[in-house]
Amino acid sequence: MRHLVSVLLTGALAAGCAVAAPGERPPKPIDDVEPEVTREVAAALSRMAGDAGAEAAPLLRGCPAAVPLELLRRTTKGEERSYLYRGRCQAPLLVSVTYGKAANIKQLSVKAE
């Protein structure tokens, strides 16, 4: 009996953890205290959308000219700042951007949410 309860409890905990996994639910927006960064990222996305050779161009086709962005996460590591945005397009996008030492965009990637 004790083993059965142990197995059931373990299964219930695993199921509960699976439900709470971050990939299962869309993250909620946080306050954007650096709107100038958000504007710069939106402008970079607009340039990417107009560049037929850009890898993310097909994903950005369903977006307005000025992609509406919601800040989901901001982190720092040394002198680098990383941001995760949700792009509000026909199909929601996740936009990841990293700023380097010189406060320039070092990395920018777009994927479907």
Backbone hydrogen bonds in HBPLUS format (Angstrom, degrees):
<---DONOR---> <-ACCEPTOR-->    atom                        ^
c    i                          cat <-CA-CA->   ^        H-A-AA   ^      H-
h    n   atom  resd res      DA  || num        DHA   H-A  angle D-A-AA Bond
n    s   type  num  typ     dist DA aas  dist angle  dist       angle   num
A0005-VAL N   A0001-MET O   3.04 MM   4  6.37 162.5  2.07 157.0 160.4     1
A0006-SER N   A0002-ARG O   3.01 MM   4  6.18 155.7  2.07 142.3 149.4     2
A0007-VAL N   A0003-HIS O   2.90 MM   4  6.12 158.5  1.95 149.0 154.1     3
A0008-LEU N   A0004-LEU O   2.89 MM   4  6.10 164.9  1.91 152.9 157.3     4
A0009-LEU N   A0005-VAL O   2.84 MM   4  5.95 161.3  1.87 150.5 155.8     5
A0010-THR N   A0006-SER O   2.97 MM   4  6.09 159.6  2.01 145.5 151.4     6
A0011-GLY N   A0007-VAL O   2.93 MM   4  6.13 159.2  1.97 148.4 154.3     7
A0012-ALA N   A0008-LEU O   2.89 MM   4  6.11 155.7  1.95 148.0 154.7     8
A0013-LEU N   A0009-LEU O   2.91 MM   4  6.13 159.9  1.95 150.2 155.5     9
A0014-ALA N   A0010-THR O   2.95 MM   4  6.15 159.5  1.99 148.9 154.6    10
A0015-ALA N   A0011-GLY O   2.94 MM   4  6.12 156.8  2.00 146.3 152.7    11
A0016-GLY N   A0012-ALA O   2.93 MM   4  6.13 155.8  1.99 146.3 153.0    12
A0017-CYS N   A0013-LEU O   2.91 MM   4  6.14 153.4  1.98 148.3 155.4    13
A0018-ALA N   A0014-ALA O   2.95 MM   4  6.15 150.3  2.04 143.8 152.1    14
A0019-VAL N   A0015-ALA O   3.13 MM   4  6.39 148.9  2.23 144.5 151.8    15
A0020-ALA N   A0016-GLY O   3.21 MM   4  6.42 146.0  2.33 140.0 148.6    16
A0021-ALA N   A0018-ALA O   3.42 MM   3  5.34 164.0  2.45  99.7 104.1    17
A0024-GLU N   A0021-ALA O   3.00 MM   3  5.54 155.9  2.05 117.2 124.7    18
A0030-ILE N   A0071-LEU O   2.75 MM  41  5.76 159.1  1.80 158.1 162.8    19
A0037-VAL N   A0034-GLU O   3.04 MM   3  5.58 134.3  2.25 113.6 124.3    20
A0038-THR N   A0034-GLU O   3.37 MM   4  6.80 158.2  2.42 148.0 154.0    21
A0039-ARG N   A0035-PRO O   2.90 MM   4  6.18 156.3  1.96 149.2 155.1    22
A0040-GLU N   A0036-GLU O   3.05 MM   4  6.21 153.5  2.12 139.0 146.0    23
A0041-VAL N   A0037-VAL O   2.91 MM   4  6.21 155.7  1.97 153.1 159.6    24
A0042-ALA N   A0038-THR O   2.93 MM   4  6.15 160.0  1.97 149.6 155.2    25
A0043-ALA N   A0039-ARG O   2.94 MM   4  6.17 154.3  2.01 146.6 153.4    26
A0044-ALA N   A0040-GLU O   2.99 MM   4  6.24 153.9  2.06 143.6 150.7    27
A0045-LEU N   A0041-VAL O   2.91 MM   4  6.20 152.6  1.98 149.6 157.2    28
A0046-SER N   A0042-ALA O   2.99 MM   4  6.26 151.3  2.07 144.7 152.3    29
A0047-ARG N   A0043-ALA O   3.03 MM   4  6.36 153.9  2.10 147.2 153.8    30
A0048-MET N   A0044-ALA O   2.96 MM   4  6.25 154.1  2.02 144.7 152.2    31
A0049-ALA N   A0045-LEU O   2.87 MM   4  6.12 153.5  1.95 149.2 156.3    32
A0050-GLY N   A0046-SER O   3.23 MM   4  6.48 144.6  2.36 141.1 149.1    33
A0051-ASP N   A0048-MET O   3.11 MM   3  5.11 151.2  2.20 101.3 110.1    34
A0054-ALA N   A0051-ASP O   2.93 MM   3  5.39 160.3  1.97 116.3 122.9    35
A0057-ALA N   A0054-ALA O   3.17 MM   3  5.30 156.4  2.23 105.5 112.8    36
A0059-LEU N   A0056-ALA O   2.98 MM   3  5.39 122.5  2.32 111.5 126.1    37
A0060-LEU N   A0056-ALA O   3.15 MM   4  6.41 144.4  2.28 152.0 162.6    38
A0060-LEU N   A0057-ALA O   3.08 MM   3  5.13 125.9  2.39  98.6 112.8    39
A0063-CYS N   A0060-LEU O   3.10 MM   3  5.33 158.4  2.15 116.9 118.1    40
A0090-GLN N   A0062-GLY O   3.24 MM  28  5.35 156.2  2.30 123.6 130.7    41
A0088-ARG N   A0068-PRO O   2.88 MM  20  5.40 172.0  1.89 161.7 164.5    42
A0070-GLU N   A0086-ARG O   2.95 MM  16  5.12 149.3  2.05 139.0 148.9    43
A0086-ARG N   A0070-GLU O   2.83 MM  16  5.12 149.3  1.92 141.6 151.9    44
A0072-LEU N   A0084-LEU O   2.72 MM  12  5.43 166.1  1.74 161.4 162.4    45
A0073-ARG N   A0084-LEU O   3.24 MM  11  5.07 147.0  2.36 138.1 138.4    46
A0084-LEU N   A0073-ARG O   2.88 MM  11  5.07 149.2  1.98 149.2 148.9    47
A0075-THR N   A0082-SER O   2.86 MM   7  5.19 162.1  1.89 149.3 154.7    48
A0082-SER N   A0075-THR O   2.77 MM   7  5.19 169.6  1.79 152.8 156.2    49
A0077-LYS N   A0080-GLU O   2.88 MM   3  5.27 160.6  1.92 150.5 155.5    50
A0080-GLU N   A0077-LYS O   3.09 MM   3  5.27 161.4  2.13 128.0 126.8    51
A0081-ARG N   A0099-TYR O   3.09 MM  18  5.19 153.2  2.16 138.6 146.9    52
A0099-TYR N   A0081-ARG O   2.76 MM  18  5.19 165.9  1.78 159.4 163.8    53
A0083-TYR N   A0097-VAL O   2.82 MM  14  5.33 160.3  1.86 159.3 165.4    54
A0097-VAL N   A0083-TYR O   3.01 MM  14  5.33 164.4  2.04 150.5 154.1    55
A0085-TYR N   A0095-VAL O   2.79 MM  10  4.97 166.8  1.81 150.2 154.8    56
A0095-VAL N   A0085-TYR O   2.85 MM  10  4.97 167.0  1.86 139.8 144.2    57
A0087-GLY N   A0093-LEU O   2.78 MM   6  4.80 158.7  1.82 130.8 138.3    58
A0093-LEU N   A0087-GLY O   3.07 MM   6  4.80 161.7  2.11 135.8 141.3    59
A0113-GLU N   A0092-PRO O   2.98 MM  21  5.60 166.6  2.00 141.7 137.2    60
A0094-LEU N   A0111-LYS O   2.74 MM  17  5.39 168.8  1.75 165.2 169.0    61
A0111-LYS N   A0094-LEU O   3.01 MM  17  5.39 151.3  2.09 146.6 155.6    62
A0096-SER N   A0109-SER O   2.91 MM  13  5.26 160.4  1.95 149.6 155.8    63
A0109-SER N   A0096-SER O   2.86 MM  13  5.26 159.3  1.90 153.9 160.0    64
A0098-THR N   A0107-GLN O   2.86 MM   9  5.09 155.2  1.93 146.0 149.2    65
A0106-LYS N   A0098-THR O   2.69 MM   8  5.50 163.7  1.71 157.2 162.6    66
A0107-GLN N   A0098-THR O   3.28 MM   9  5.09 154.0  2.35 135.6 137.9    67
A0100-GLY N   A0104-ASN O   3.01 MM   4  5.80 155.8  2.07 164.0 165.1    68
A0103-ALA N   A0100-GLY O   3.09 MM   3  5.45 153.1  2.17 120.1 121.4    69
